[in-house]
Amino acid sequence: MAGTLYLVPTPIGNLGDISRRAADTLSAVDFIAAEDTRVTLKLLNHLEIRKPLLTYHRHNTQTGGEAVLERLLAGEDGALVTDAGTPAVSDPGEELVARCAGAGVPVVAVPGPCALVVALSVSGLPTGRFTFEGFLPMNKKNRRAHLDSLRGEQRTMIFYEAPHKLRATLADLRETLGGERRIALCRELTKLHEEVMRTTLSEAEERFRQTEPRGEFVLVVAGDSPQETDRPTLEEALEEVRKLRKSGFSLRDATRMVSEKLEIPKNRLYQEVLQNGVK
């Protein structure tokens, strides 16, 4: 019987964010697959845990994935961790999860730290609907093409960015989305020098012309404002109700359907229907 692969989130900066369940899982598994064993070893030493470590990162997904899967199929339980945050989110762990799913190996996700959620929650921007874009393509042409596809995106957008690429990314965002677009730049989240800068793309670009970017960034960018559309007139709404009545719908059903379609308050439309003698 195959073992289980546990996806164990690790702190994105503050070691105190490791959960009891995450620590217990790392202590219970037979081995741990890590992005960088040196980084993971520091965490394990902090937790006083000793476990065999395998290397699994974007440069060895084939060989590393085979090594992990072989042990899981032999009945061992394993944990997958990254240097910081949740495995398989903007991370080669997604390939390992797919490989395990295809082989019938159970995969269990342990909830925990995730930089994109932390940044979104403190951004001050709308959080009801958002799209996670991860790291933009390194190739400038591909990066601009990707940003062009987001011109009309109305959801809040979240990007990860390294300090040495921040200036170029801010310039591309400003050119594509406009300088007045709001952005929250979240730096060194949960760490000693955590900082959240809420500003516009133009002001952010100007700031980092004069200041050297330091630390890892999560960029939370406001979505595009919905375009104003011509609102239907009251007479158009009443005409829609008349057409539905002729088709056999009751007055109340016709009114309800038109109010939902044209986004007009039902009670208001029904009063107008009565006052205008629609039968």
Beta strands, then each sheet from edge to edge (+ up, - down):
strand 1: 5-7
strand 2: 31-34
strand 3: 53-55
strand 4: 78-81
strand 5: 107-109
strand 6: 130-135
strand 7: 156-161
strand 8: 182-187
strand 9: 195-200
strand 10: 217-221
sheet 1: 3+ 2+ 4+ 1+ 5+
sheet 2: 6+ 7+ 10- 8+ 9-
end
